[in-house]
Amino acid sequence: MVKTFEIIEKVGTSKKCYCDAIEDLVKDVKKEKPIGWFEVKEIRGRVDENGAIEYQVAVKFGIKS
C-alpha cells in the first residue's frame, strides 16, 4: 500500500516561546486534518513598539491522504 501526503505550511506565533508556537500550531492543524509528520522550516521573531517579543515559526505539515 502506498501512502501519500498533502503538504501544507502554516505560521504559528507565541508571546512565551517557540515551543508553544509549535505546539499550538500542531494542535490547531490536528483538529482539521490527520497529521502524518511536521517539519519546522523557519524560526523568527519580532519586537513590537512596546518591546514585547513575539516568537514565530513556519511549519510544514504532511497530511495523511
PDB file of N, H, CA, C and O in Angstrom:
ATOM      1  N   MET A   1       0.850  -1.182   0.000  1.00  0.00           N
ATOM      2  CA  MET A   1       0.000   0.000   0.000  1.00  0.00           C
ATOM      3  C   MET A   1       0.898   1.249   0.000  1.00  0.00           C
ATOM      4  O   MET A   1       1.835   1.359   0.791  1.00  0.00           O
ATOM      5  N   VAL A   2       0.595   2.154  -0.880  1.00  0.00           N
ATOM      6  H   VAL A   2      -0.166   2.064  -1.522  1.00  0.00           H
ATOM      7  CA  VAL A   2       1.354   3.391  -0.992  1.00  0.00           C
ATOM      8  C   VAL A   2       0.680   4.470  -0.152  1.00  0.00           C
ATOM      9  O   VAL A   2      -0.532   4.673  -0.234  1.00  0.00           O
ATOM     10  N   LYS A   3       1.483   5.157   0.654  1.00  0.00           N
ATOM     11  H   LYS A   3       2.467   4.992   0.719  1.00  0.00           H
ATOM     12  CA  LYS A   3       0.946   6.275   1.432  1.00  0.00           C
ATOM     13  C   LYS A   3       1.267   7.561   0.701  1.00  0.00           C
ATOM     14  O   LYS A   3       2.361   7.724   0.161  1.00  0.00           O
ATOM     15  N   THR A   4       0.320   8.462   0.687  1.00  0.00           N
ATOM     16  H   THR A   4      -0.569   8.330   1.126  1.00  0.00           H
ATOM     17  CA  THR A   4       0.545   9.778   0.095  1.00  0.00           C
ATOM     18  C   THR A   4       0.206  10.842   1.125  1.00  0.00           C
ATOM     19  O   THR A   4      -0.585  10.628   2.044  1.00  0.00           O
ATOM     20  N   PHE A   5       0.833  11.994   0.939  1.00  0.00           N
ATOM     21  H   PHE A   5       1.476  12.168   0.193  1.00  0.00           H
ATOM     22  CA  PHE A   5       0.641  13.097   1.864  1.00  0.00           C
ATOM     23  C   PHE A   5       0.388  14.383   1.104  1.00  0.00           C
ATOM     24  O   PHE A   5       1.037  14.657   0.095  1.00  0.00           O
ATOM     25  N   GLU A   6      -0.548  15.162   1.589  1.00  0.00           N
ATOM     26  H   GLU A   6      -1.075  14.939   2.410  1.00  0.00           H
ATOM     27  CA  GLU A   6      -0.737  16.541   1.138  1.00  0.00           C
ATOM     28  C   GLU A   6       0.191  17.381   2.014  1.00  0.00           C
ATOM     29  O   GLU A   6       0.287  17.145   3.218  1.00  0.00           O
ATOM     30  N   ILE A   7       0.873  18.355   1.420  1.00  0.00           N
ATOM     31  H   ILE A   7       0.796  18.547   0.442  1.00  0.00           H
ATOM     32  CA  ILE A   7       1.775  19.205   2.201  1.00  0.00           C
ATOM     33  C   ILE A   7       1.174  20.597   2.320  1.00  0.00           C
ATOM     34  O   ILE A   7       0.799  21.218   1.326  1.00  0.00           O
ATOM     35  N   ILE A   8       1.090  21.075   3.560  1.00  0.00           N
ATOM     36  H   ILE A   8       1.395  20.571   4.368  1.00  0.00           H
ATOM     37  CA  ILE A   8       0.633  22.442   3.811  1.00  0.00           C
ATOM     38  C   ILE A   8       1.654  23.125   4.716  1.00  0.00           C
ATOM     39  O   ILE A   8       2.379  22.465   5.461  1.00  0.00           O
ATOM     40  N   GLU A   9       1.703  24.443   4.645  1.00  0.00           N
ATOM     41  H   GLU A   9       1.114  24.980   4.040  1.00  0.00           H
ATOM     42  CA  GLU A   9       2.575  25.213   5.521  1.00  0.00           C
ATOM     43  C   GLU A   9       1.760  26.241   6.276  1.00  0.00           C
ATOM     44  O   GLU A   9       0.859  26.869   5.721  1.00  0.00           O
ATOM     45  N   LYS A  10       2.085  26.407   7.544  1.00  0.00           N
ATOM     46  H   LYS A  10       2.817  25.897   7.995  1.00  0.00           H
ATOM     47  CA  LYS A  10       1.407  27.375   8.414  1.00  0.00           C
ATOM     48  C   LYS A  10       2.450  28.101   9.247  1.00  0.00           C
ATOM     49  O   LYS A  10       3.564  27.611   9.434  1.00  0.00           O
ATOM     50  N   VAL A  11       2.077  29.273   9.747  1.00  0.00           N
ATOM     51  H   VAL A  11       1.172  29.670   9.596  1.00  0.00           H
ATOM     52  CA  VAL A  11       2.938  30.031  10.657  1.00  0.00           C
ATOM     53  C   VAL A  11       2.214  30.167  11.983  1.00  0.00           C
ATOM     54  O   VAL A  11       1.055  30.579  12.029  1.00  0.00           O
ATOM     55  N   GLY A  12       2.905  29.817  13.065  1.00  0.00           N
ATOM     56  H   GLY A  12       3.847  29.482  13.028  1.00  0.00           H
ATOM     57  CA  GLY A  12       2.358  29.935  14.411  1.00  0.00           C
ATOM     58  C   GLY A  12       3.116  30.997  15.189  1.00  0.00           C
ATOM     59  O   GLY A  12       4.278  31.283  14.900  1.00  0.00           O
ATOM     60  N   THR A  13       2.452  31.575  16.171  1.00  0.00           N
ATOM     61  H   THR A  13       1.508  31.342  16.405  1.00  0.00           H
ATOM     62  CA  THR A  13       3.083  32.616  16.990  1.00  0.00           C
ATOM     63  C   THR A  13       2.812  32.357  18.469  1.00  0.00           C
ATOM     64  O   THR A  13       1.845  31.691  18.837  1.00  0.00           O
ATOM     65  N   SER A  14       3.689  32.899  19.300  1.00  0.00           N
ATOM     66  H   SER A  14       4.475  33.441  19.001  1.00  0.00           H
ATOM     67  CA  SER A  14       3.513  32.836  20.746  1.00  0.00           C
ATOM     68  C   SER A  14       4.240  34.016  21.370  1.00  0.00           C
ATOM     69  O   SER A  14       5.260  34.471  20.852  1.00  0.00           O
ATOM     70  N   LYS A  15       3.720  34.501  22.466  1.00  0.00           N
ATOM     71  H   LYS A  15       2.891  34.131  22.886  1.00  0.00           H
ATOM     72  CA  LYS A  15       4.404  35.558  23.209  1.00  0.00           C
ATOM     73  C   LYS A  15       5.292  34.960  24.292  1.00  0.00           C
ATOM     74  O   LYS A  15       6.016  35.686  24.973  1.00  0.00           O
ATOM     75  N   LYS A  16       5.240  33.604  24.460  1.00  0.00           N
ATOM     76  H   LYS A  16       4.652  33.014  23.907  1.00  0.00           H
ATOM     77  CA  LYS A  16       6.004  32.956  25.515  1.00  0.00           C
ATOM     78  C   LYS A  16       7.298  32.312  24.996  1.00  0.00           C
ATOM     79  O   LYS A  16       8.386  32.610  25.488  1.00  0.00           O
ATOM     80  N   CYS A  17       7.166  31.409  23.974  1.00  0.00           N
ATOM     81  H   CYS A  17       6.281  31.167  23.574  1.00  0.00           H
ATOM     82  CA  CYS A  17       8.351  30.715  23.467  1.00  0.00           C
ATOM     83  C   CYS A  17       8.051  30.027  22.132  1.00  0.00           C
ATOM     84  O   CYS A  17       6.897  29.895  21.724  1.00  0.00           O
ATOM     85  N   TYR A  18       9.121  29.596  21.468  1.00  0.00           N
ATOM     86  H   TYR A  18      10.058  29.704  21.800  1.00  0.00           H
ATOM     87  CA  TYR A  18       8.969  28.899  20.190  1.00  0.00           C
ATOM     88  C   TYR A  18       8.215  27.585  20.354  1.00  0.00           C
ATOM     89  O   TYR A  18       7.389  27.231  19.513  1.00  0.00           O
ATOM     90  N   CYS A  19       8.495  26.866  21.426  1.00  0.00           N
ATOM     91  H   CYS A  19       9.166  27.153  22.110  1.00  0.00           H
ATOM     92  CA  CYS A  19       7.842  25.574  21.649  1.00  0.00           C
ATOM     93  C   CYS A  19       6.323  25.713  21.733  1.00  0.00           C
ATOM     94  O   CYS A  19       5.588  24.892  21.184  1.00  0.00           O
ATOM     95  N   ASP A  20       5.865  26.740  22.412  1.00  0.00           N
ATOM     96  H   ASP A  20       6.463  27.407  22.857  1.00  0.00           H
ATOM     97  CA  ASP A  20       4.421  26.973  22.499  1.00  0.00           C
ATOM     98  C   ASP A  20       3.837  27.279  21.125  1.00  0.00           C
ATOM     99  O   ASP A  20       2.740  26.823  20.802  1.00  0.00           O
ATOM    100  N   ALA A  21       4.554  28.040  20.321  1.00  0.00           N
ATOM    101  H   ALA A  21       5.445  28.411  20.583  1.00  0.00           H
ATOM    102  CA  ALA A  21       4.081  28.362  18.971  1.00  0.00           C
ATOM    103  C   ALA A  21       3.923  27.086  18.150  1.00  0.00           C
ATOM    104  O   ALA A  21       2.937  26.926  17.432  1.00  0.00           O
ATOM    105  N   ILE A  22       4.892  26.180  18.254  1.00  0.00           N
ATOM    106  H   ILE A  22       5.693  26.311  18.838  1.00  0.00           H
ATOM    107  CA  ILE A  22       4.830  24.915  17.515  1.00  0.00           C
ATOM    108  C   ILE A  22       3.692  24.045  18.025  1.00  0.00           C
ATOM    109  O   ILE A  22       2.888  23.545  17.238  1.00  0.00           O
ATOM    110  N   GLU A  23       3.620  23.862  19.336  1.00  0.00           N
ATOM    111  H   GLU A  23       4.272  24.269  19.975  1.00  0.00           H
ATOM    112  CA  GLU A  23       2.580  23.001  19.915  1.00  0.00           C
ATOM    113  C   GLU A  23       1.171  23.506  19.607  1.00  0.00           C
ATOM    114  O   GLU A  23       0.294  22.713  19.266  1.00  0.00           O
ATOM    115  N   ASP A  24       0.949  24.802  19.723  1.00  0.00           N
ATOM    116  H   ASP A  24       1.662  25.445  20.000  1.00  0.00           H
ATOM    117  CA  ASP A  24      -0.374  25.359  19.431  1.00  0.00           C
ATOM    118  C   ASP A  24      -0.733  25.171  17.959  1.00  0.00           C
ATOM    119  O   ASP A  24      -1.881  24.872  17.629  1.00  0.00           O
ATOM    120  N   LEU A  25       0.245  25.345  17.084  1.00  0.00           N
ATOM    121  H   LEU A  25       1.177  25.587  17.353  1.00  0.00           H
ATOM    122  CA  LEU A  25       0.008  25.171  15.658  1.00  0.00           C
ATOM    123  C   LEU A  25      -0.330  23.718  15.329  1.00  0.00           C
ATOM    124  O   LEU A  25      -1.256  23.454  14.562  1.00  0.00           O
ATOM    125  N   VAL A  26       0.413  22.781  15.903  1.00  0.00           N
ATOM    126  H   VAL A  26       1.165  22.995  16.527  1.00  0.00           H
ATOM    127  CA  VAL A  26       0.135  21.353  15.680  1.00  0.00           C
ATOM    128  C   VAL A  26      -1.267  21.004  16.174  1.00  0.00           C
ATOM    129  O   VAL A  26      -2.001  20.293  15.486  1.00  0.00           O
ATOM    130  N   LYS A  27      -1.643  21.483  17.333  1.00  0.00           N
ATOM    131  H   LYS A  27      -1.047  22.060  17.891  1.00  0.00           H
ATOM    132  CA  LYS A  27      -2.982  21.208  17.878  1.00  0.00           C
ATOM    133  C   LYS A  27      -4.069  21.760  16.963  1.00  0.00           C
ATOM    134  O   LYS A  27      -5.083  21.099  16.734  1.00  0.00           O
ATOM    135  N   ASP A  28      -3.865  22.966  16.440  1.00  0.00           N
ATOM    136  H   ASP A  28      -3.042  23.503  16.627  1.00  0.00           H
ATOM    137  CA  ASP A  28      -4.870  23.572  15.565  1.00  0.00           C
ATOM    138  C   ASP A  28      -5.022  22.793  14.254  1.00  0.00           C
ATOM    139  O   ASP A  28      -6.141  22.541  13.806  1.00  0.00           O
ATOM    140  N   VAL A  29      -3.911  22.419  13.651  1.00  0.00           N
ATOM    141  H   VAL A  29      -3.003  22.624  14.015  1.00  0.00           H
ATOM    142  CA  VAL A  29      -3.979  21.685  12.384  1.00  0.00           C
ATOM    143  C   VAL A  29      -4.582  20.303  12.614  1.00  0.00           C
ATOM    144  O   VAL A  29      -5.363  19.819  11.795  1.00  0.00           O
ATOM    145  N   LYS A  30      -4.217  19.666  13.733  1.00  0.00           N
ATOM    146  H   LYS A  30      -3.583  20.059  14.399  1.00  0.00           H
ATOM    147  CA  LYS A  30      -4.709  18.323  14.049  1.00  0.00           C
ATOM    148  C   LYS A  30      -6.231  18.283  14.197  1.00  0.00           C
ATOM    149  O   LYS A  30      -6.848  17.247  13.952  1.00  0.00           O
ATOM    150  N   LYS A  31      -6.836  19.400  14.596  1.00  0.00           N
ATOM    151  H   LYS A  31      -6.334  20.242  14.795  1.00  0.00           H
ATOM    152  CA  LYS A  31      -8.296  19.461  14.717  1.00  0.00           C
ATOM    153  C   LYS A  31      -8.977  19.302  13.366  1.00  0.00           C
ATOM    154  O   LYS A  31     -10.088  18.779  13.284  1.00  0.00           O
ATOM    155  N   GLU A  32      -8.311  19.753  12.302  1.00  0.00           N
ATOM    156  H   GLU A  32      -7.408  20.178  12.368  1.00  0.00           H
ATOM    157  CA  GLU A  32      -8.910  19.755  10.968  1.00  0.00           C
ATOM    158  C   GLU A  32      -8.477  18.589  10.096  1.00  0.00           C
ATOM    159  O   GLU A  32      -9.255  18.093   9.281  1.00  0.00           O
ATOM    160  N   LYS A  33      -7.205  18.141  10.272  1.00  0.00           N
ATOM    161  H   LYS A  33      -6.573  18.544  10.934  1.00  0.00           H
ATOM    162  CA  LYS A  33      -6.668  17.138   9.361  1.00  0.00           C
ATOM    163  C   LYS A  33      -5.754  16.177  10.114  1.00  0.00           C
ATOM    164  O   LYS A  33      -5.174  16.548  11.135  1.00  0.00           O
ATOM    165  N   PRO A  34      -5.618  14.935   9.616  1.00  0.00           N
ATOM    166  CA  PRO A  34      -4.745  13.960  10.262  1.00  0.00           C
ATOM    167  C   PRO A  34      -3.275  14.193   9.883  1.00  0.00           C
ATOM    168  O   PRO A  34      -2.896  13.987   8.729  1.00  0.00           O
ATOM    169  N   ILE A  35      -2.462  14.611  10.826  1.00  0.00           N
ATOM    170  H   ILE A  35      -2.770  14.778  11.763  1.00  0.00           H
ATOM    171  CA  ILE A  35      -1.061  14.928  10.562  1.00  0.00           C
ATOM    172  C   ILE A  35      -0.234  13.643  10.574  1.00  0.00           C
ATOM    173  O   ILE A  35      -0.330  12.837  11.499  1.00  0.00           O
ATOM    174  N   GLY A  36       0.576  13.466   9.532  1.00  0.00           N
ATOM    175  H   GLY A  36       0.654  14.120   8.781  1.00  0.00           H
ATOM    176  CA  GLY A  36       1.499  12.338   9.485  1.00  0.00           C
ATOM    177  C   GLY A  36       2.862  12.729  10.029  1.00  0.00           C
ATOM    178  O   GLY A  36       3.525  11.928  10.686  1.00  0.00           O
ATOM    179  N   TRP A  37       3.277  13.945   9.761  1.00  0.00           N
ATOM    180  H   TRP A  37       2.737  14.597   9.226  1.00  0.00           H
ATOM    181  CA  TRP A  37       4.567  14.456  10.225  1.00  0.00           C
ATOM    182  C   TRP A  37       4.567  15.967  10.126  1.00  0.00           C
ATOM    183  O   TRP A  37       3.694  16.555   9.488  1.00  0.00           O
ATOM    184  N   PHE A  38       5.561  16.603  10.767  1.00  0.00           N
ATOM    185  H   PHE A  38       6.270  16.124  11.285  1.00  0.00           H
ATOM    186  CA  PHE A  38       5.740  18.034  10.606  1.00  0.00           C
ATOM    187  C   PHE A  38       7.220  18.377  10.654  1.00  0.00           C
ATOM    188  O   PHE A  38       8.025  17.645  11.229  1.00  0.00           O
ATOM    189  N   GLU A  39       7.561  19.496  10.042  1.00  0.00           N
ATOM    190  H   GLU A  39       6.907  20.090   9.574  1.00  0.00           H
ATOM    191  CA  GLU A  39       8.947  19.953   9.966  1.00  0.00           C
ATOM    192  C   GLU A  39       8.979  21.453  10.212  1.00  0.00           C
ATOM    193  O   GLU A  39       8.277  22.210   9.541  1.00  0.00           O
ATOM    194  N   VAL A  40       9.782  21.882  11.160  1.00  0.00           N
ATOM    195  H   VAL A  40      10.352  21.268  11.705  1.00  0.00           H
ATOM    196  CA  VAL A  40       9.942  23.312  11.416  1.00  0.00           C
ATOM    197  C   VAL A  40      10.876  23.865  10.349  1.00  0.00           C
ATOM    198  O   VAL A  40      12.046  23.487  10.283  1.00  0.00           O
ATOM    199  N   LYS A  41      10.364  24.748   9.526  1.00  0.00           N
ATOM    200  H   LYS A  41       9.414  25.055   9.580  1.00  0.00           H
ATOM    201  CA  LYS A  41      11.117  25.286   8.395  1.00  0.00           C
ATOM    202  C   LYS A  41      11.860  26.572   8.741  1.00  0.00           C
ATOM    203  O   LYS A  41      12.948  26.831   8.225  1.00  0.00           O
ATOM    204  N   GLU A  42      11.265  27.371   9.615  1.00  0.00           N
ATOM    205  H   GLU A  42      10.382  27.161  10.034  1.00  0.00           H
ATOM    206  CA  GLU A  42      11.863  28.671   9.908  1.00  0.00           C
ATOM    207  C   GLU A  42      11.480  29.101  11.319  1.00  0.00           C
ATOM    208  O   GLU A  42      10.345  28.913  11.756  1.00  0.00           O
ATOM    209  N   ILE A  43      12.431  29.672  12.010  1.00  0.00           N
ATOM    210  H   ILE A  43      13.353  29.825  11.655  1.00  0.00           H
ATOM    211  CA  ILE A  43      12.176  30.248  13.327  1.00  0.00           C
ATOM    212  C   ILE A  43      12.580  31.715  13.261  1.00  0.00           C
ATOM    213  O   ILE A  43      13.677  32.050  12.813  1.00  0.00           O
ATOM    214  N   ARG A  44      11.692  32.575  13.706  1.00  0.00           N
ATOM    215  H   ARG A  44      10.800  32.303  14.069  1.00  0.00           H
ATOM    216  CA  ARG A  44      11.982  34.014  13.705  1.00  0.00           C
ATOM    217  C   ARG A  44      11.179  34.666  14.815  1.00  0.00           C
ATOM    218  O   ARG A  44      10.424  34.002  15.525  1.00  0.00           O
ATOM    219  N   GLY A  45      11.344  35.943  14.954  1.00  0.00           N
ATOM    220  H   GLY A  45      11.957  36.483  14.376  1.00  0.00           H
ATOM    221  CA  GLY A  45      10.592  36.678  15.957  1.00  0.00           C
ATOM    222  C   GLY A  45      10.506  38.135  15.581  1.00  0.00           C
ATOM    223  O   GLY A  45      11.093  38.586  14.598  1.00  0.00           O
ATOM    224  N   ARG A  46       9.770  38.850  16.379  1.00  0.00           N
ATOM    225  H   ARG A  46       9.293  38.484  17.178  1.00  0.00           H
ATOM    226  CA  ARG A  46       9.668  40.285  16.168  1.00  0.00           C
ATOM    227  C   ARG A  46       9.540  40.964  17.523  1.00  0.00           C
ATOM    228  O   ARG A  46       9.146  40.345  18.512  1.00  0.00           O
ATOM    229  N   VAL A  47       9.871  42.213  17.548  1.00  0.00           N
ATOM    230  H   VAL A  47      10.191  42.715  16.745  1.00  0.00           H
ATOM    231  CA  VAL A  47       9.737  43.017  18.760  1.00  0.00           C
ATOM    232  C   VAL A  47       8.771  44.151  18.421  1.00  0.00           C
ATOM    233  O   VAL A  47       9.002  44.908  17.479  1.00  0.00           O
ATOM    234  N   ASP A  48       7.681  44.264  19.200  1.00  0.00           N
ATOM    235  H   ASP A  48       7.494  43.649  19.966  1.00  0.00           H
ATOM    236  CA  ASP A  48       6.705  45.312  18.902  1.00  0.00           C
ATOM    237  C   ASP A  48       7.166  46.665  19.454  1.00  0.00           C
ATOM    238  O   ASP A  48       8.234  46.774  20.057  1.00  0.00           O
ATOM    239  N   GLU A  49       6.351  47.676  19.238  1.00  0.00           N
ATOM    240  H   GLU A  49       5.484  47.587  18.748  1.00  0.00           H
ATOM    241  CA  GLU A  49       6.712  49.042  19.629  1.00  0.00           C
ATOM    242  C   GLU A  49       6.904  49.212  21.140  1.00  0.00           C
ATOM    243  O   GLU A  49       7.548  50.162  21.584  1.00  0.00           O
ATOM    244  N   ASN A  50       6.339  48.281  21.931  1.00  0.00           N
ATOM    245  H   ASN A  50       5.815  47.509  21.571  1.00  0.00           H
ATOM    246  CA  ASN A  50       6.493  48.331  23.387  1.00  0.00           C
ATOM    247  C   ASN A  50       7.653  47.474  23.895  1.00  0.00           C
ATOM    248  O   ASN A  50       7.908  47.415  25.098  1.00  0.00           O
ATOM    249  N   GLY A  51       8.352  46.814  22.976  1.00  0.00           N
ATOM    250  H   GLY A  51       8.145  46.862  21.999  1.00  0.00           H
ATOM    251  CA  GLY A  51       9.478  45.976  23.351  1.00  0.00           C
ATOM    252  C   GLY A  51       9.125  44.534  23.650  1.00  0.00           C
ATOM    253  O   GLY A  51       9.994  43.749  24.029  1.00  0.00           O
ATOM    254  N   ALA A  52       7.850  44.172  23.484  1.00  0.00           N
ATOM    255  H   ALA A  52       7.144  44.809  23.176  1.00  0.00           H
ATOM    256  CA  ALA A  52       7.429  42.782  23.721  1.00  0.00           C
ATOM    257  C   ALA A  52       7.883  41.903  22.555  1.00  0.00           C
ATOM    258  O   ALA A  52       7.864  42.319  21.396  1.00  0.00           O
ATOM    259  N   ILE A  53       8.289  40.685  22.890  1.00  0.00           N
ATOM    260  H   ILE A  53       8.304  40.347  23.831  1.00  0.00           H
ATOM    261  CA  ILE A  53       8.764  39.740  21.883  1.00  0.00           C
ATOM    262  C   ILE A  53       7.625  38.827  21.448  1.00  0.00           C
ATOM    263  O   ILE A  53       6.853  38.343  22.275  1.00  0.00           O
ATOM    264  N   GLU A  54       7.529  38.597  20.136  1.00  0.00           N
ATOM    265  H   GLU A  54       8.157  38.990  19.463  1.00  0.00           H
ATOM    266  CA  GLU A  54       6.612  37.602  19.579  1.00  0.00           C
ATOM    267  C   GLU A  54       7.460  36.577  18.842  1.00  0.00           C
ATOM    268  O   GLU A  54       8.220  36.929  17.940  1.00  0.00           O
ATOM    269  N   TYR A  55       7.332  35.304  19.226  1.00  0.00           N
ATOM    270  H   TYR A  55       6.715  35.018  19.959  1.00  0.00           H
ATOM    271  CA  TYR A  55       8.048  34.217  18.578  1.00  0.00           C
ATOM    272  C   TYR A  55       7.207  33.692  17.424  1.00  0.00           C
ATOM    273  O   TYR A  55       5.991  33.544  17.553  1.00  0.00           O
ATOM    274  N   GLN A  56       7.850  33.413  16.301  1.00  0.00           N
ATOM    275  H   GLN A  56       8.837  33.533  16.196  1.00  0.00           H
ATOM    276  CA  GLN A  56       7.143  32.941  15.111  1.00  0.00           C
ATOM    277  C   GLN A  56       7.850  31.711  14.550  1.00  0.00           C
ATOM    278  O   GLN A  56       9.079  31.659  14.508  1.00  0.00           O
ATOM    279  N   VAL A  57       7.069  30.727  14.121  1.00  0.00           N
ATOM    280  H   VAL A  57       6.071  30.770  14.155  1.00  0.00           H
ATOM    281  CA  VAL A  57       7.618  29.528  13.495  1.00  0.00           C
ATOM    282  C   VAL A  57       6.830  29.205  12.229  1.00  0.00           C
ATOM    283  O   VAL A  57       5.600  29.257  12.219  1.00  0.00           O
ATOM    284  N   ALA A  58       7.546  28.877  11.174  1.00  0.00           N
ATOM    285  H   ALA A  58       8.545  28.835  11.182  1.00  0.00           H
ATOM    286  CA  ALA A  58       6.920  28.379   9.939  1.00  0.00           C
ATOM    287  C   ALA A  58       7.082  26.868   9.954  1.00  0.00           C
ATOM    288  O   ALA A  58       8.192  26.357  10.096  1.00  0.00           O
ATOM    289  N   VAL A  59       5.964  26.152   9.808  1.00  0.00           N
ATOM    290  H   VAL A  59       5.062  26.567   9.694  1.00  0.00           H
ATOM    291  CA  VAL A  59       5.974  24.705   9.916  1.00  0.00           C
ATOM    292  C   VAL A  59       5.333  24.088   8.685  1.00  0.00           C
ATOM    293  O   VAL A  59       4.280  24.533   8.228  1.00  0.00           O
ATOM    294  N   LYS A  60       5.982  23.052   8.151  1.00  0.00           N
ATOM    295  H   LYS A  60       6.837  22.690   8.522  1.00  0.00           H
ATOM    296  CA  LYS A  60       5.438  22.287   7.038  1.00  0.00           C
ATOM    297  C   LYS A  60       4.811  21.013   7.608  1.00  0.00           C
ATOM    298  O   LYS A  60       5.429  20.325   8.420  1.00  0.00           O
ATOM    299  N   PHE A  61       3.591  20.703   7.187  1.00  0.00           N
ATOM    300  H   PHE A  61       3.089  21.262   6.527  1.00  0.00           H
ATOM    301  CA  PHE A  61       2.879  19.523   7.652  1.00  0.00           C
ATOM    302  C   PHE A  61       2.656  18.542   6.514  1.00  0.00           C
ATOM    303  O   PHE A  61       2.310  18.932   5.399  1.00  0.00           O
ATOM    304  N   GLY A  62       2.857  17.267   6.808  1.00  0.00           N
ATOM    305  H   GLY A  62       3.138  16.950   7.714  1.00  0.00           H
ATOM    306  CA  GLY A  62       2.466  16.190   5.891  1.00  0.00           C
ATOM    307  C   GLY A  62       1.126  15.658   6.375  1.00  0.00           C
ATOM    308  O   GLY A  62       1.028  15.051   7.442  1.00  0.00           O
ATOM    309  N   ILE A  63       0.089  15.899   5.562  1.00  0.00           N
ATOM    310  H   ILE A  63       0.169  16.392   4.695  1.00  0.00           H
ATOM    311  CA  ILE A  63      -1.263  15.499   5.919  1.00  0.00           C
ATOM    312  C   ILE A  63      -1.561  14.159   5.262  1.00  0.00           C
ATOM    313  O   ILE A  63      -1.397  14.006   4.052  1.00  0.00           O
ATOM    314  N   LYS A  64      -2.000  13.189   6.059  1.00  0.00           N
ATOM    315  H   LYS A  64      -2.133  13.313   7.043  1.00  0.00           H
ATOM    316  CA  LYS A  64      -2.299  11.859   5.521  1.00  0.00           C
ATOM    317  C   LYS A  64      -3.459  11.931   4.520  1.00  0.00           C
ATOM    318  O   LYS A  64      -4.508  12.510   4.800  1.00  0.00           O
ATOM    319  N   SER A  65      -3.243  11.340   3.374  1.00  0.00           N
ATOM    320  H   SER A  65      -2.390  10.869   3.147  1.00  0.00           H
ATOM    321  CA  SER A  65      -4.305  11.299   2.342  1.00  0.00           C
ATOM    322  C   SER A  65      -5.054   9.995   2.401  1.00  0.00           C
ATOM    323  O   SER A  65      -5.977   9.777   1.616  1.00  0.00           O
TER     324      SER A  65
END
